[in-house]
């Protein structure tokens, strides 16, 4: 049996299934007795935190019970999805791509975006340019997660060798987000490529500085950090529940857009409910300014994310992404709200 890390490395190209339209409005309204939803205690998962805390999901789900589980990083969520322990998850692009490749396009579908931006490489004093990183140790949330892939790709672009098995010019150490600040302050790591609010905590509490803001690496500063996925089997069987989840998701995103102050309060309450700590005003304000909460999956950036996985060495070969999106249910909801539709970028239903 493959370990989670090896499962990440075993992701293969070639999708055997084109995107189905089972989640579209014409597919019925069957509902599930329970929806099991995974997310992180991160600001880049603000839509999930708001939706849970404000009751958007439970209100829309009606008689369907909502069960939630908090994760540190995407590869662990993928394992839970594959094991049938989760039905839907807020997750980054790299683990999603790996999951799609591992299952030959069968296991999951992306049904909405959730966040853009909000990831930075924060380092200690004395590191002011890429060359200063030689011989350092940097943290990421987990091998094969979105920030891990981003860091490894960027290091490679700078001519700095690194390896998923260890060694190289720079050592990349998978580290739980909750441990990063203490390790940084204690001199055990020299920096970390992490999502918000952990990047802001390293800057404000750890006295680090930003060496790379990932927004600067993408056209227009827009790239998918988090999106919402469901198991394809669940989407096929319970389209009514998926539609309800999406209505709650859109409500949470719109709340974040219209009332940032209220949204930050909801996020802080959600962090506490998820077993984390509330953020002080300076940290949450900085972190919030570094990201955008959105239901747009920014599909145009997914192919680049897939190519980055190959560059980073966390996948063996490029994954065929055709059919990975089913945005028809989301666009049906947006249409009813007289909002503009979002694009699947030619990679599935919309």
C-alpha positions as CSV (number, residue, x, y, z in Angstrom):
1,X,0.0,0.0,0.0
2,X,1.4,3.4,-1.0
3,X,2.0,6.0,1.7
4,X,0.4,9.4,1.3
5,X,3.7,10.9,0.1
6,X,4.2,8.2,-2.5
7,X,0.6,8.6,-3.6
8,X,1.4,12.2,-4.3
9,X,4.4,11.2,-6.3
10,X,2.5,8.6,-8.2
11,X,0.0,11.0,-9.7
12,X,-0.2,10.3,-13.4
13,X,-1.5,11.9,-16.6
14,X,-4.4,10.9,-18.6
15,X,-8.0,11.5,-17.7
16,X,-10.3,8.6,-18.6
17,X,-13.5,10.5,-17.9
18,X,-14.8,13.7,-19.5
19,X,-16.7,16.0,-17.2
20,X,-20.1,14.8,-16.5
21,X,-23.1,17.2,-16.2
22,X,-24.6,15.2,-13.3
23,X,-24.3,18.3,-11.1
24,X,-26.3,20.5,-13.5
25,X,-29.8,21.7,-12.7
26,X,-31.4,19.1,-15.0
27,X,-29.9,16.2,-13.1
28,X,-32.4,16.2,-10.2
29,X,-32.6,17.3,-6.7
30,X,-31.7,14.3,-4.6
31,X,-30.3,15.2,-1.2
32,X,-28.0,13.3,1.2
33,X,-28.6,12.6,4.8
34,X,-25.2,14.0,5.7
35,X,-22.5,16.2,4.0
36,X,-19.0,15.7,5.3
37,X,-16.9,18.9,4.6
38,X,-13.2,19.4,5.1
39,X,-11.3,22.7,5.3
40,X,-8.3,24.4,7.0
41,X,-8.1,26.9,9.8
42,X,-6.5,29.3,7.3
43,X,-7.7,32.7,6.0
44,X,-7.4,31.3,2.5
45,X,-10.3,29.1,3.6
46,X,-12.3,32.1,4.8
47,X,-15.4,31.1,2.8
48,X,-15.5,27.8,4.6
49,X,-15.0,29.5,8.0
50,X,-17.6,32.1,7.3
51,X,-20.1,29.6,5.9
52,X,-19.8,27.3,8.9
53,X,-19.7,30.1,11.5
54,X,-22.6,32.1,10.0
55,X,-24.7,29.1,9.4
56,X,-24.9,29.6,5.6
57,X,-24.3,25.9,4.9
58,X,-26.7,24.6,7.5
59,X,-29.4,27.0,6.4
60,X,-29.1,25.9,2.8
61,X,-28.7,22.2,3.6
62,X,-31.9,22.0,5.4
63,X,-32.5,18.4,6.7
64,X,-29.0,17.3,5.5
65,X,-26.6,17.1,8.5
66,X,-23.4,19.0,8.1
67,X,-20.3,17.3,9.6
68,X,-17.0,19.2,9.4
69,X,-13.3,18.3,9.8
70,X,-10.3,20.6,10.0
71,X,-7.1,19.7,8.2
72,X,-3.5,21.1,8.0
73,X,-2.9,20.6,4.3
74,X,-4.4,19.2,1.1
75,X,-2.7,15.8,0.7
76,X,-4.4,14.6,3.9
77,X,-7.8,15.8,2.6
78,X,-7.2,13.9,-0.6
79,X,-6.6,10.7,1.4
80,X,-9.9,11.4,3.3
81,X,-11.8,11.9,0.0
82,X,-10.3,8.7,-1.5
83,X,-11.3,6.8,1.6
84,X,-14.9,8.1,1.4
85,X,-14.5,9.9,4.7
86,X,-15.2,13.3,3.1
87,X,-17.8,14.3,0.5
88,X,-16.5,17.8,-0.2
89,X,-13.4,19.9,0.6
90,X,-11.9,23.3,0.4
91,X,-8.4,22.5,-0.9
92,X,-5.6,23.9,-3.0
93,X,-4.9,23.3,-6.7
94,X,-1.9,21.0,-6.4
95,X,-3.5,18.2,-4.2
96,X,-6.6,18.5,-6.4
97,X,-4.6,18.0,-9.6
98,X,-2.8,15.0,-8.0
99,X,-6.1,13.5,-6.9
100,X,-7.6,13.9,-10.4
101,X,-4.5,12.3,-11.9
102,X,-4.3,9.4,-9.4
103,X,-7.9,8.5,-10.1
104,X,-7.7,8.9,-13.9
105,X,-10.2,11.8,-13.7
106,X,-12.8,9.8,-11.9
107,X,-12.7,10.8,-8.2
108,X,-13.3,14.5,-7.9
109,X,-14.7,17.6,-9.6
110,X,-13.9,21.3,-8.9
111,X,-17.3,23.0,-8.4
112,X,-16.2,26.6,-7.3
113,X,-13.3,28.8,-6.5
114,X,-12.7,30.0,-2.9
115,X,-9.6,32.2,-2.7
116,X,-6.9,33.9,-4.8
117,X,-3.6,35.0,-3.4
118,X,-2.6,35.0,0.2
119,X,0.7,33.0,0.0
120,X,4.2,34.3,0.6
121,X,7.8,33.2,1.3
122,X,8.8,34.9,4.5
123,X,12.5,34.7,5.6
124,X,14.8,35.9,8.4
125,X,17.1,38.8,8.4
126,X,20.2,38.4,6.2
127,X,18.2,36.7,3.4
128,X,17.6,39.4,0.8
129,X,18.0,37.6,-2.6
130,X,17.6,34.1,-3.9
131,X,21.3,33.3,-3.6
132,X,21.2,33.9,0.1
133,X,19.0,30.8,0.5
134,X,21.8,28.4,-0.3
135,X,22.2,26.1,2.8
136,X,19.0,27.2,4.4
137,X,16.0,25.2,5.7
138,X,12.5,26.4,4.6
139,X,9.1,25.1,5.7
140,X,6.0,24.3,3.7
141,X,2.7,22.8,5.1
142,X,3.1,19.4,3.5
143,X,4.9,17.5,0.7
144,X,2.9,18.1,-2.4
145,X,0.6,20.7,-1.1
146,X,0.1,24.0,-3.0
147,X,2.7,26.1,-1.2
148,X,5.2,23.2,-1.3
149,X,4.9,23.0,-5.0
150,X,5.1,26.8,-5.4
151,X,8.3,27.0,-3.3
152,X,10.0,24.1,-5.0
153,X,9.1,25.5,-8.5
154,X,10.4,28.9,-7.6
155,X,13.6,27.5,-6.1
156,X,14.2,25.5,-9.3
157,X,13.6,28.7,-11.4
158,X,16.3,30.4,-9.4
159,X,18.8,27.6,-9.9
160,X,18.6,26.3,-6.4
161,X,18.5,22.5,-6.2
162,X,16.0,20.9,-3.9
163,X,14.6,17.4,-3.6
164,X,11.4,15.7,-2.3
165,X,13.6,13.2,-0.7
166,X,15.8,15.8,1.1
167,X,19.1,17.4,0.4
168,X,20.1,20.0,-2.3
169,X,21.0,23.6,-2.0
170,X,17.9,24.3,0.1
171,X,16.2,21.9,2.4
172,X,12.4,22.0,2.3
173,X,10.8,20.7,5.5
174,X,7.1,19.8,5.5
175,X,5.9,21.4,8.8
176,X,2.5,21.9,10.3
177,X,1.4,25.5,9.9
178,X,0.8,25.8,13.7
179,X,4.4,25.0,14.4
180,X,6.0,27.4,11.9
181,X,6.1,30.6,13.9
182,X,7.8,28.9,17.0
183,X,10.3,27.2,14.8
184,X,11.1,30.4,13.0
185,X,11.5,32.4,16.2
186,X,13.7,29.7,17.6
187,X,16.0,29.7,14.6
188,X,15.1,26.1,13.6
189,X,14.0,27.2,10.2
190,X,15.1,30.2,8.0
191,X,11.8,30.9,6.5
192,X,8.5,29.4,5.2
193,X,6.3,29.5,2.1
194,X,2.9,29.5,3.8
195,X,-0.7,30.7,3.3
196,X,-2.4,33.4,5.3
197,X,-2.6,34.1,8.2
198,X,0.7,32.2,8.8
199,X,2.7,34.5,6.5
200,X,1.5,37.6,8.3
201,X,2.3,36.0,11.7
202,X,5.8,35.4,10.5
203,X,6.1,39.1,9.4
204,X,4.4,40.7,12.4
205,X,5.3,38.4,15.3
206,X,8.4,36.7,13.9
207,X,9.9,39.9,12.5
208,X,10.6,38.2,9.2
209,X,10.3,39.9,5.8
210,X,8.7,38.8,2.5
211,X,11.2,37.6,-0.1
212,X,8.5,36.4,-2.5
213,X,4.8,37.3,-2.7
214,X,3.3,34.6,-4.9
215,X,1.0,37.2,-6.5
216,X,4.0,38.6,-8.2
217,X,4.6,35.4,-10.1
218,X,1.2,35.3,-11.8
219,X,-0.3,37.5,-14.5
220,X,-2.4,40.2,-13.0
221,X,-1.6,38.9,-9.5
222,X,-4.6,36.4,-9.8
223,X,-4.2,32.7,-9.1
224,X,-6.2,30.0,-7.4
225,X,-5.1,29.4,-3.9
226,X,-8.2,27.5,-2.7
227,X,-11.2,26.0,-4.5
228,X,-14.2,23.8,-3.5
229,X,-14.2,20.2,-4.7
230,X,-16.6,17.2,-4.3
231,X,-16.3,13.5,-4.8
232,X,-17.8,12.8,-8.3
233,X,-19.8,9.9,-6.9
234,X,-21.5,12.3,-4.4
235,X,-22.1,14.9,-7.1
236,X,-23.8,12.3,-9.2
237,X,-25.9,10.8,-6.4
238,X,-26.9,14.0,-4.5
239,X,-27.0,17.0,-6.9
240,X,-29.5,18.7,-4.6
241,X,-27.1,18.7,-1.7
242,X,-24.2,19.9,-3.9
243,X,-26.4,22.8,-5.0
244,X,-27.3,23.6,-1.4
245,X,-23.6,23.6,-0.5
246,X,-22.9,26.0,-3.3
247,X,-25.6,28.3,-2.3
248,X,-24.1,28.5,1.2
249,X,-20.7,29.0,-0.4
250,X,-21.8,31.9,-2.6
251,X,-23.5,33.5,0.4
252,X,-20.3,33.3,2.4
253,X,-18.2,34.8,-0.4
254,X,-20.7,37.6,-1.0
255,X,-20.7,38.4,2.7
256,X,-16.8,38.6,2.6
257,X,-17.0,41.0,-0.3
258,X,-19.7,43.2,1.1
259,X,-18.8,43.4,4.8
260,X,-15.0,42.8,5.3
261,X,-15.2,43.9,8.9
262,X,-18.0,41.5,9.7
263,X,-16.3,38.8,7.7
264,X,-13.1,39.1,9.6
265,X,-15.0,38.8,12.9
266,X,-16.7,35.6,11.5
267,X,-13.4,34.2,10.4
268,X,-11.9,34.8,13.8
269,X,-14.8,33.1,15.5
270,X,-14.5,30.3,13.0
271,X,-10.8,29.8,13.8
272,X,-11.6,29.5,17.5
273,X,-14.4,27.0,16.7
274,X,-11.9,25.0,14.5
275,X,-9.5,24.7,17.5
276,X,-7.2,27.5,16.5
277,X,-6.7,30.9,18.1
278,X,-8.3,34.2,17.2
279,X,-6.0,36.6,15.3
280,X,-5.1,40.1,16.6
281,X,-6.3,43.0,14.5
282,X,-3.0,43.8,12.9
283,X,-2.5,40.2,11.7
284,X,-6.0,39.6,10.3
285,X,-6.0,43.0,8.6
286,X,-2.6,42.4,6.9
287,X,-3.6,38.8,6.0
288,X,-7.0,39.9,4.6
289,X,-5.3,42.5,2.4
290,X,-3.1,39.9,0.8
291,X,-5.9,37.7,-0.6
292,X,-9.3,37.8,-2.3
293,X,-12.3,35.6,-1.3
294,X,-14.0,34.6,-4.6
295,X,-16.2,31.9,-6.1
296,X,-14.3,32.2,-9.4
297,X,-12.0,29.2,-9.7
298,X,-9.6,31.2,-12.0
299,X,-9.4,28.2,-14.2
300,X,-6.9,29.8,-16.5
301,X,-4.2,29.3,-13.9
302,X,-4.8,25.6,-13.3
303,X,-2.7,24.3,-16.2
304,X,0.3,26.3,-14.9
305,X,-0.3,24.8,-11.4
306,X,-0.2,21.3,-13.0
307,X,3.0,22.1,-14.9
308,X,4.6,23.4,-11.6
309,X,4.0,20.0,-10.0
310,X,6.2,18.4,-12.6
311,X,8.9,21.1,-12.1
312,X,8.7,20.6,-8.3
313,X,9.0,16.9,-8.6
314,X,5.8,16.1,-6.7
315,X,4.2,14.5,-9.7
316,X,5.9,12.2,-12.2
317,X,4.3,13.7,-15.3
318,X,1.7,16.2,-16.3
319,X,-1.9,15.5,-15.5
320,X,-4.6,15.7,-18.2
321,X,-7.0,18.2,-16.7
322,X,-9.8,17.8,-19.2
323,X,-13.1,17.4,-17.3
324,X,-11.8,18.5,-13.9
325,X,-14.4,21.3,-13.6
326,X,-18.2,21.0,-13.2
327,X,-19.2,24.6,-12.8
328,X,-22.7,24.2,-14.2
329,X,-24.4,24.1,-10.8
330,X,-22.5,27.2,-9.6
331,X,-23.3,29.1,-12.8
332,X,-27.0,28.2,-12.4
333,X,-27.0,29.7,-8.9
334,X,-25.1,32.8,-10.1
335,X,-27.6,33.2,-12.9
336,X,-30.5,33.2,-10.5
337,X,-28.7,35.9,-8.5
338,X,-28.1,37.9,-11.8
339,X,-24.3,37.5,-11.3
340,X,-21.9,36.9,-14.1
341,X,-21.0,33.2,-14.8
342,X,-17.5,31.8,-14.2
343,X,-15.4,30.0,-16.7
344,X,-14.0,26.5,-16.7
345,X,-11.3,27.5,-19.1
346,X,-12.2,24.7,-21.5
347,X,-11.5,22.1,-18.8
348,X,-15.1,21.0,-18.1
349,X,-18.7,21.9,-17.7
350,X,-19.7,25.5,-17.1
